[in-house]
């Protein structure tokens, strides 16, 4: 226990300065460079109008969305990995990404101008598509009034495959929209705005915060549903509540950024390797770790190529795929 406490304190020592450095990098680097002197002048009220516009209208809302979206994806991945008792699970295995992609594709294809609370049609349809997809997954997985993790995974795979097939069909029918659809599915915060911050960030924060109250239940559920029942934990109810919270958090993140993979897989797994399986520590650390990771990835997406932004989903994939292969190789070596 003392060793885990020391590791937790060490992570804070690393994460705090890393988070500050990531935030400063997000403000300083980009197509329009901002020097540290200009940043201090901004806080002192002596900055040029152009610098104020770049900071307050473009980079600050973008940094906030990246930070909170990464946190929401991180804590959702940690919850679902604990719920499924599978370190390879994340929020996308239950159909969130496929449903969001289908919703966004419909919005692109029919060029609807519908908007709600500052959210454009693409973001709105992506959010609704993600919610609808998970609702269908849950209904399909519910057998005799009970929902098992195995049935959830199977239903998630089936619904995701169906949604992906529908996306491809729409792309073929509306070839002129194909580029927009493909770029959206790679993820980006280029359309960040204060409207999205005001609506999306509170929802993600509230859903993530409520997930923390299930840390003890997740610890007990690691022993199995039967043991959890004897200890007074209704595993089915916990799964349902966590499914709702993680879906809301992930759907909000996807609606403001597009599909960004591997955040909910990499960050919780790293934290679990360092801190152990105790969700009382794992969940909050996964939130902050996910936020910092995505903030760094978004900054890299803006600065890697001159005068051109790379989709942030490409950056997370370039980092995530080698890590995924490392986990696969590590798992094989353990089983030998």
C-alpha positions in Angstrom: 0.0 0.0 0.0 2.8 2.4 0.9 4.5 1.6 -2.4 1.4 2.4 -4.4 1.0 5.7 -2.5 4.6 6.6 -3.4 3.9 5.8 -7.0 0.8 7.9 -7.0 2.7 10.9 -5.5 5.4 10.4 -8.1 2.9 10.5 -10.9 1.6 13.8 -9.6 5.1 15.2 -9.5 5.4 14.3 -13.2 1.9 15.2 -14.3 1.7 18.7 -12.8 4.7 20.2 -14.6 3.9 18.1 -17.8 0.3 19.5 -17.8 1.6 23.1 -17.4 4.1 22.5 -20.2 1.4 21.1 -22.4 -0.9 24.0 -21.7 1.9 26.5 -22.5 2.8 24.7 -25.7 -0.8 24.7 -26.8 -0.9 28.5 -26.4 2.6 29.3 -27.9 2.8 27.0 -30.9 0.8 27.0 -34.0 0.6 28.6 -37.5 0.6 32.0 -35.8 3.4 32.0 -33.3 2.9 33.6 -29.9 6.0 34.4 -27.9 6.3 34.1 -24.1 6.7 37.8 -23.9 3.4 38.3 -25.8 1.7 35.8 -23.5 2.8 37.7 -20.4 1.7 41.0 -22.1 -1.7 39.3 -22.7 -2.1 38.6 -19.0 -1.0 42.1 -18.2 -3.5 43.6 -20.6 -0.9 45.1 -22.9 -1.1 42.6 -25.8 -1.8 43.4 -29.4 -5.5 42.9 -30.5 -4.4 40.1 -32.9 -2.7 38.2 -30.0 -5.8 38.5 -27.9 -8.0 37.2 -30.7 -5.6 34.2 -31.3 -5.5 33.4 -27.6 -9.1 33.9 -26.4 -11.0 33.0 -29.6 -8.9 30.2 -31.0 -6.4 28.6 -28.7 -8.0 28.8 -25.3 -11.3 27.1 -26.2 -9.4 24.5 -28.3 -7.1 23.7 -25.3 -10.0 23.5 -22.9 -11.9 21.1 -25.3 -8.8 18.9 -25.8 -8.0 18.7 -22.1 -11.5 17.9 -21.0 -12.3 15.6 -24.0 -9.1 13.6 -23.3 -10.0 13.4 -19.6 -13.5 12.1 -20.5 -12.1 9.5 -22.9 -9.5 8.4 -20.3 -11.9 7.9 -17.4 -14.5 6.3 -19.6 -11.9 3.8 -20.8 -10.8 3.1 -17.2 -14.4 2.4 -16.2 -15.2 0.1 -19.1 -11.9 -1.8 -18.7 -12.9 -2.4 -15.0 -16.5 -3.2 -16.0 -15.5 -5.7 -18.7 -12.5 -6.9 -16.7 -10.5 -6.5 -19.9 -7.6 -4.0 -20.2 -8.1 -3.9 -24.0 -11.6 -2.4 -23.7 -12.5 1.2 -24.2 -15.5 3.3 -24.9 -15.6 2.5 -28.6 -16.2 -1.3 -28.1 -19.8 -0.5 -27.2 -20.6 1.2 -30.5 -20.1 4.9 -29.5 -17.6 5.7 -32.3 -19.5 3.9 -35.0 -22.8 5.5 -34.0 -21.3 8.9 -33.9 -19.7 8.3 -37.4 -23.1 7.3 -38.8 -24.8 10.4 -37.3 -22.1 12.7 -38.6 -22.2 11.1 -42.0 -25.9 11.6 -42.3 -25.4 15.3 -41.4 -22.7 15.7 -44.1 -24.7 13.8 -46.7 -27.9 15.8 -46.4 -26.2 19.1 -45.7 -28.7 19.9 -43.0 -28.5 23.4 -41.3 -30.0 22.2 -38.1 -28.3 23.7 -35.0 -28.8 23.5 -31.2 -27.2 25.5 -28.4 -24.3 26.5 -30.7 -23.7 22.9 -32.0 -23.8 22.5 -35.7 -25.6 19.7 -37.4 -22.5 17.4 -37.6 -21.8 17.6 -33.9 -25.4 17.3 -33.0 -26.0 14.3 -35.2 -22.8 12.7 -34.0 -23.9 13.0 -30.4 -27.4 11.6 -31.1 -25.9 8.8 -33.2 -23.6 7.8 -30.4 -26.4 7.7 -27.8 -28.7 5.8 -30.1 -26.1 3.2 -30.9 -25.4 2.5 -27.3 -29.1 2.3 -26.5 -29.5 -0.3 -29.2 -26.5 -2.2 -28.0 -27.9 -2.3 -24.4 -31.3 -3.5 -25.6 -29.8 -6.2 -27.7 -27.5 -7.3 -24.9 -30.4 -7.5 -22.4 -31.5 -11.1 -22.0 -34.1 -12.2 -19.4 -33.7 -8.8 -17.7 -30.0 -9.2 -17.3 -27.0 -7.7 -19.2 -23.7 -9.6 -19.1 -20.3 -8.1 -20.2 -20.1 -10.8 -22.9 -23.4 -10.0 -24.5 -22.5 -6.3 -24.4 -19.3 -6.9 -26.3 -21.1 -9.1 -28.9 -23.9 -6.5 -29.4 -21.3 -3.7 -29.5 -19.4 -5.5 -32.3 -22.6 -6.2 -34.2 -24.0 -2.7 -34.0 -20.6 -1.1 -34.8 -20.2 -3.3 -37.9 -23.7 -2.4 -39.1 -23.1 1.4 -38.5 -19.8 1.2 -40.4 -21.4 -0.5 -43.3 -24.1 2.2 -43.5 -21.4 4.8 -43.4 -19.7 3.2 -46.4 -23.0 3.0 -48.3 -23.7 6.7 -47.7 -20.2 7.6 -48.8 -20.6 5.8 -52.0 -24.0 7.4 -52.7 -22.6 10.9 -51.8 -19.1 10.8 -53.2 -18.8 14.6 -53.1 -19.1 14.5 -49.3 -16.6 11.6 -48.9 -13.6 13.8 -48.1 -15.4 15.7 -45.4 -16.6 12.5 -43.8 -13.2 10.8 -43.9 -11.5 13.9 -42.3 -14.1 14.1 -39.6 -13.6 10.4 -38.7 -9.9 11.2 -38.1 -10.7 13.7 -35.4 -9.8 17.3 -35.0 -10.3 20.3 -32.7 -10.0 22.8 -35.6 -13.7 23.8 -35.2 -13.4 24.5 -31.4 -15.5 27.4 -30.2 -16.8 28.8 -26.9 -20.3 27.5 -27.7 -18.9 24.0 -27.7 -17.0 24.7 -24.5 -20.1 26.1 -22.7 -22.3 23.1 -23.7 -19.9 20.2 -24.0 -17.4 20.7 -21.2 -19.9 20.8 -18.2 -21.6 17.6 -19.5 -18.2 15.8 -19.8 -17.1 17.0 -16.4 -20.3 16.1 -14.6 -20.4 12.6 -16.2 -16.7 12.0 -15.4 -17.2 13.2 -11.8 -20.1 10.9 -11.3 -18.0 8.0 -12.5 -15.8 8.4 -9.5 -18.6 7.4 -7.2 -18.5 3.9 -8.7 -14.8 3.3 -8.0 -15.5 1.1 -4.9 -18.1 -0.9 -6.8 -15.7 -1.5 -9.7 -13.1 -2.8 -7.2 -15.6 -5.3 -5.8 -16.9 -6.4 -9.3 -13.3 -7.4 -10.2 -14.0 -10.5 -7.9 -17.0 -11.5 -10.1 -20.7 -10.8 -10.1 -21.5 -13.5 -7.5 -19.0 -12.1 -5.0 -20.2 -8.6 -5.7 -23.8 -9.6 -4.9 -22.8 -11.1 -1.6 -21.0 -7.8 -0.8 -24.1 -5.8 -1.5 -23.2 -4.6 -5.0 -25.8 -4.9 -7.8 -23.4 -5.5 -10.7 -26.2 -5.1 -13.3 -27.2 -1.7 -12.0 -23.6 -0.6 -11.8 -23.0 -1.6 -15.4 -26.1 0.2 -16.5 -25.2 3.4 -14.7 -21.6 3.4 -15.9 -22.8 2.7 -19.4 -24.9 5.8 -19.3 -22.2 8.0 -17.8 -19.4 6.8 -20.1 -21.6 7.1 -23.1 -22.6 10.7 -22.3 -18.9 11.6 -21.6 -17.6 9.9 -24.8 -20.5 11.1 -27.0 -19.8 14.7 -25.9 -16.1 14.3 -26.6 -16.8 12.7 -30.1 -19.3 15.4 -31.0 -16.8 18.2 -30.5 -13.7 16.5 -31.9 -14.6 13.7 -34.2 -13.4 10.1 -33.6 -10.1 10.0 -31.6 -9.0 6.5 -30.8 -6.5 5.0 -28.3 -6.8 7.7 -25.6 -9.2 5.5 -23.6 -7.0 2.5 -24.1 -3.5 3.8 -23.6 -3.9 6.1 -20.6 -5.9 3.8 -18.3 -3.6 0.9 -19.1 -0.5 2.9 -18.3 -2.0 4.1 -15.0 -3.0 0.5 -14.1 0.5 -0.8 -14.7 1.9 1.9 -12.4 -0.8 2.2 -9.7 -2.5 -1.2 -9.8 -6.2 -2.0 -10.2 -7.6 0.2 -7.4 -10.1 2.3 -9.2 -10.2 4.9 -6.4 -6.8 6.1 -7.8 -7.1 4.8 -11.3 -10.1 6.8 -12.3 -9.0 10.3 -11.4 -5.4 9.7 -12.7 -6.9 8.4 -16.0 -8.9 11.6 -16.3 -5.9 13.9 -15.8 -3.6 11.7 -17.8 -6.0 11.5 -20.7 -6.5 15.2 -20.8 -2.7 15.9 -20.8 -2.1 13.2 -23.5 -4.7 14.6 -25.8 -3.6 18.2 -25.3 -0.1 17.2 -26.3 -1.4 15.2 -29.3 -3.4 18.2 -30.5 -0.4 20.5 -30.2 1.7 18.1 -32.2 -1.1 17.8 -34.8 -0.8 21.6 -35.3 3.0 21.9 -35.5 4.4 18.7 -37.0 3.7 19.9 -40.6 4.3 23.5 -41.6 1.1 25.4 -42.6 -0.9 22.2 -42.4 -2.8 20.6 -39.6 -2.7 16.8 -39.2 -5.9 15.2 -37.7 -5.3 14.6 -34.0 -6.6 11.0 -34.4 -3.6 10.3 -36.7 -1.3 11.4 -33.9 -3.0 9.3 -31.2 -2.9 6.3 -33.6 0.8 6.7 -34.3 1.4 6.6 -30.6 -1.3 4.1 -29.7 -0.6 1.4 -32.3 3.0 0.7 -31.2 1.8 0.7 -27.6 -0.9 -1.7 -28.5 1.6 -4.0 -30.2 3.8 -3.7 -27.1 0.9 -4.9 -24.9 0.2 -7.8 -27.3 3.9 -8.9 -27.2 4.1 -8.4 -23.5 0.9 -10.6 -23.0 2.4 -13.3 -25.2 5.7 -13.4 -23.2 3.7 -13.7 -19.9 1.7 -16.7 -21.2 4.8 -18.6 -22.4 
